[in-house]
Amino acid sequence: MPQSYEMMYILRPDLLDEQVNQQVEKYQVFLQEHSAEEIQVKNLGKRRLAYPINRFNEGFYVQVNYKCNGQQVAPLERAMRLSDEVIRYLTIKLDTDQPLVTAISDSGTSERSFPRDRESKPVTAVDTSFPAATDDDDLYSAEE
Protein backbone atom coordinates (compact mmCIF):
# COMPACT_ATOMS: atom_id res chain seq x y z
CA MET A 1 0.00 0.00 0.00
CA PRO A 2 1.51 3.36 -0.99
CA GLN A 3 2.37 5.79 1.79
CA SER A 4 2.02 9.59 1.46
CA TYR A 5 5.16 11.71 1.72
CA GLU A 6 5.84 15.42 1.70
CA MET A 7 9.22 16.77 0.74
CA MET A 8 10.42 20.36 0.95
CA TYR A 9 13.70 21.34 -0.59
CA ILE A 10 15.55 24.61 -1.02
CA LEU A 11 17.56 25.50 -4.10
CA ARG A 12 20.42 28.01 -4.23
CA PRO A 13 19.24 31.61 -4.72
CA ASP A 14 21.81 32.38 -7.44
CA LEU A 15 20.12 30.01 -9.92
CA LEU A 16 18.26 31.45 -12.89
CA ASP A 17 14.53 30.75 -13.25
CA GLU A 18 15.29 28.33 -16.08
CA GLN A 19 17.73 26.41 -13.88
CA VAL A 20 15.21 26.30 -11.03
CA ASN A 21 12.57 24.86 -13.39
CA GLN A 22 15.09 22.28 -14.66
CA GLN A 23 15.84 21.15 -11.09
CA VAL A 24 12.14 20.92 -10.22
CA GLU A 25 11.47 18.90 -13.36
CA LYS A 26 14.52 16.71 -12.71
CA TYR A 27 13.21 15.53 -9.32
CA GLN A 28 9.66 15.19 -10.63
CA VAL A 29 10.88 12.91 -13.45
CA PHE A 30 13.00 11.02 -10.90
CA LEU A 31 9.87 10.25 -8.87
CA GLN A 32 7.92 9.25 -11.99
CA GLU A 33 10.70 6.88 -13.09
CA HIS A 34 10.71 5.29 -9.63
CA SER A 35 6.94 4.64 -9.82
CA ALA A 36 5.75 7.29 -7.37
CA GLU A 37 2.08 8.19 -7.66
CA GLU A 38 0.00 11.37 -7.34
CA ILE A 39 2.97 13.71 -7.60
CA GLN A 40 2.09 17.31 -6.75
CA VAL A 41 4.80 19.94 -7.13
CA LYS A 42 4.43 23.45 -5.77
CA ASN A 43 7.16 25.99 -6.48
CA LEU A 44 6.92 28.52 -3.65
CA GLY A 45 9.48 30.89 -5.14
CA LYS A 46 12.37 32.76 -3.62
CA ARG A 47 12.09 33.32 0.12
CA ARG A 48 14.29 34.52 2.94
CA LEU A 49 15.84 31.74 5.04
CA ALA A 50 15.36 31.67 8.80
CA TYR A 51 19.13 31.36 9.19
CA PRO A 52 22.05 31.35 6.73
CA ILE A 53 22.74 28.06 4.98
CA ASN A 54 26.10 27.79 3.19
CA ARG A 55 26.32 31.60 3.39
CA PHE A 56 22.99 32.01 1.55
CA ASN A 57 20.25 34.13 3.12
CA GLU A 58 17.60 33.26 0.50
CA GLY A 59 16.56 30.22 -1.46
CA PHE A 60 13.97 28.83 -3.86
CA TYR A 61 11.50 26.71 -1.90
CA VAL A 62 9.83 23.72 -3.58
CA GLN A 63 7.21 21.48 -1.96
CA VAL A 64 6.48 18.01 -3.38
CA ASN A 65 3.70 15.68 -2.22
CA TYR A 66 3.68 12.12 -3.54
CA LYS A 67 2.74 8.54 -2.74
CA CYS A 68 5.14 5.62 -2.93
CA ASN A 69 5.98 2.39 -1.15
CA GLY A 70 8.95 3.93 0.69
CA GLN A 71 11.78 2.53 -1.40
CA GLN A 72 11.98 5.70 -3.51
CA VAL A 73 12.74 8.03 -0.60
CA ALA A 74 16.37 7.02 0.01
CA PRO A 75 17.52 7.28 -3.65
CA LEU A 76 15.78 10.66 -4.00
CA GLU A 77 17.43 12.01 -0.85
CA ARG A 78 20.79 10.67 -2.03
CA ALA A 79 20.39 12.49 -5.36
CA MET A 80 19.60 15.72 -3.49
CA ARG A 81 22.52 15.27 -1.12
CA LEU A 82 24.90 14.94 -4.09
CA SER A 83 23.41 17.92 -5.94
CA ASP A 84 25.17 21.28 -5.66
CA GLU A 85 21.93 23.15 -6.38
CA VAL A 86 20.02 21.78 -3.35
CA ILE A 87 21.12 23.46 -0.12
CA ARG A 88 18.59 21.77 2.21
CA TYR A 89 15.86 19.11 1.99
CA LEU A 90 13.44 17.38 4.33
CA THR A 91 11.11 14.44 3.70
CA ILE A 92 8.34 13.50 6.10
CA LYS A 93 5.91 10.60 6.09
CA LEU A 94 2.35 11.89 6.30
CA ASP A 95 -0.33 10.33 8.45
CA THR A 96 -2.90 8.82 6.09
CA ASP A 97 -5.78 9.23 8.56
CA GLN A 98 -5.71 13.02 8.47
CA PRO A 99 -6.50 15.18 5.44
CA LEU A 100 -3.61 16.80 3.62
CA VAL A 101 -3.20 20.47 4.54
CA THR A 102 -0.81 22.68 2.63
CA ALA A 103 1.42 24.60 4.98
CA ILE A 104 2.00 27.64 2.79
CA SER A 105 -0.35 29.21 0.30
CA ASP A 106 0.67 31.01 -2.88
CA SER A 107 0.40 34.37 -1.14
CA GLY A 108 2.96 33.31 1.46
CA THR A 109 0.59 33.24 4.41
CA SER A 110 -1.01 30.36 6.19
CA GLU A 111 -4.15 29.05 4.52
CA ARG A 112 -5.74 28.38 7.84
CA SER A 113 -7.48 31.16 9.71
CA PHE A 114 -8.17 30.95 13.39
CA PRO A 115 -11.51 32.31 14.63
CA ARG A 116 -11.50 34.48 17.72
CA ASP A 117 -12.76 32.65 20.76
CA ARG A 118 -13.65 35.82 22.64
CA GLU A 119 -15.92 38.64 21.69
CA SER A 120 -14.36 42.03 21.16
CA LYS A 121 -15.22 44.27 24.09
CA PRO A 122 -14.09 47.84 24.60
CA VAL A 123 -11.35 48.29 27.14
CA THR A 124 -12.46 50.11 30.29
CA ALA A 125 -10.20 52.36 32.29
CA VAL A 126 -9.39 51.35 35.86
CA ASP A 127 -8.94 54.03 38.51
CA THR A 128 -5.42 53.61 39.80
CA SER A 129 -5.16 56.89 41.72
CA PHE A 130 -4.61 56.81 45.48
CA PRO A 131 -6.44 59.03 47.98
CA ALA A 132 -4.51 62.11 48.99
CA ALA A 133 -2.49 61.81 52.19
CA THR A 134 -3.78 63.76 55.22
CA ASP A 135 -2.11 64.91 58.41
CA ASP A 136 -3.86 62.10 60.28
CA ASP A 137 -1.96 59.51 58.32
CA ASP A 138 1.20 58.75 60.23
CA LEU A 139 3.58 57.03 57.95
CA TYR A 140 6.31 57.05 60.50
CA SER A 141 5.80 56.65 64.16
CA ALA A 142 7.34 59.40 66.28
CA GLU A 143 7.27 57.21 69.36
CA GLU A 144 10.59 55.51 69.71
Secondary structure, 3 states (H helix, E strand, C coil): CCEEEEEEEEECCCCCHHHHHHHHHHHHHHHHHCCCEEEEEEEEEEEEEEEEECCEEEEEEEEEEEEECCCCHHHHHHHHHHCCCEEEEEEEECCCCCCCCCCCCCCCCCCCCCCCCCCCCCCCCCCCCCCCCCCCCCCCCCCC
